[in-house]
């Protein structure tokens, strides 16, 4: 490493004190601020519906579906013999008990 005298060091340091600070134009900061806002908004997870609304709709759908399936299954049990006989007749078959 090169040894520098105190005078040379002082001259080098004085060079930094004579420098002027350069300011960026205001337009740069508005563009930067807009970009930062856009990036922060794009990082957030956006949902088209609120989760509570989706949960309520799905729960309602499940209840209605279970009600309709329960109602349909009792009809099939009650009319299962008639359905089988109608199916057999359509294929020219007979069902013996």
N, C-alpha and C positions, 0 to 999 in steps of 0.2 A: 504494500500500500504506500502511496506517495505521501510524504510528509509535507504539509502545507503550513506556511507561516501564518501567524495571527493576522498580519496585514492582508494577505491574500484571502483569508477566510472572511475578514470584515468586508472587503470589497465584494466578494461573492454574495454575502448576506445583504449588503446594501442594494444589490441589484433586485432582490425580491421586494424591498421596501419601496422602490420606485415604480413598480408595476401597478397598473390601474386594473381595477376589477371590471370585467366585461359583463354587462347585463344582457340577458336574452330579451327579445321583444315580447310584449304582452300577448301577442297573438299565439306565441309558442305555448304559453301557459294555459290559455283557453283550450287549445287543441289537446294538450296533455291531460287537462282536467276532464274533458269530454271523453277521451279514450279511456281514462281510468274508470269513469262512471259506467261506460259501456261494458268494460270487462267485468266489473263487479256485478252488474246486472246479469250478464250472460253466465256467470259462475253459479248463480242461484238456481235451485231446482224450481221450475215453473210447472205448476199443476193446472190443468184446464178446469178441474172441479175441486172444490174443497173436499178433503178426505172424509169428513163427517157426512157429507151429502152422499158420497159414493157408498159408504158403509150402510147408510139408511136405505138406499135404493136396493142394494144387494140383499139386505136382510128382508126387505119387503118382497123381493122377487123369490127368495127361498121359501118364505111362508106361503105365498100364493102357489108356488110350484108344488110344495108338499101337500097343500090342501087339494089341489087338482089331482095329483097322483093318488092320494088316498081315496078320493071320490071315484076315480076311474077304476081303481083296483076292486072296489066293492061291486061295481057294475059287472066287471068281468067274472067275478066269482058267482054272482047271481045268475048270469046269463051264459055261463060257460057251456052248458049242455046244449042250449039253443044255438049257440054259435058253432059248436062242433057239428051239430046236425045240419045246419045250413051249409057249412063248408063241405060236408060229405055229400049232400044232395047236389051241390054245384059240380062235383066231380063224378056224379052218377055212382056213388058208393052208399052203403048202408052201415049203420053203427049198431052192433048188437051188444046188449048189456049182459 
